[in-house]
Amino acid sequence: EPEVTQTPSHQVTQMGQEVILRCVPISNHLYFYWYRQILGQKVEFLVSFYNNEISEKSEIFDDQFSVERPDGSNFTLKIRSTKLEDSAMYFCASTPNWGLDEKLFFGSGTQLSVL
Amino acid sequence: GESVGLHLPTLSVQEGDNSIINCAYSNSASDYFIWYKQESGKGPQFIIDIRSNMDKRQGQRVTVLLNKTVKHLSLQIAATQPGDSAVYFCAENIENQAGTALIFGKGTTLSVSS
């Protein structure tokens, strides 16, 4: 069964450093998402992306965050200057189409630890 | 702000019992609800969904019930198995909201003992 893959599974970085989290969505999917989950808390929406553009973003997704689809397969989340509170599990997700009841397929996540 | 939440953070059951996980939502404009299962070290996995024009939907060993009057959603798991042990999240979506930005609740940890 096709799946969303994320690398690395764990990322440790120093505060103020830039990190890039990578995702390979399912190949025929067109809509891509980043969510994050701080330890013990709920999953929070960050951003959605379609046709090389951000279609929606949350308040969390401030100027420190950016997303990119650099080629036909990868979808990346960049945090320019990490803060301690950016420590979380970051999930990438994709769907084949946009619609009310399109099911999101999630990757296994990247655990980001900012020291 | 309005959000989706769960009644209980943890639920412990015996193998073979039926489990009921509850979720209260406050956004009356929500049109679509989903239950996700998250096992340790993995991303959320879709279990079952229901649209707001329905009050019940059944899958394999799972049933979702929606009560729009009291804004309540529940997930029933029949004959719970150890493999069902995970964190369960309910999530909601609104039809006019672009990008399918799901709003998740905080999660209920289901522990199944043999």
Interface residues (C-beta under 8 A of the other chain):
Chain A: V4 Y31 Y33 Y35 Q41 K42 V43 E44 F45 S48 Y50 S55 E56 S58 F91 A93 T95 W98 G99 L100 D101 E102 K103 L104 F105 F106 G107 S108 G109
Chain B: D31 Y32 I34 Y36 G41 K42 G43 P44 Q45 F46 D49 R51 F89 A91 N93 E95 Q97 A98 G99 T100 A101 L102 I103 F104 G105 K106 G107
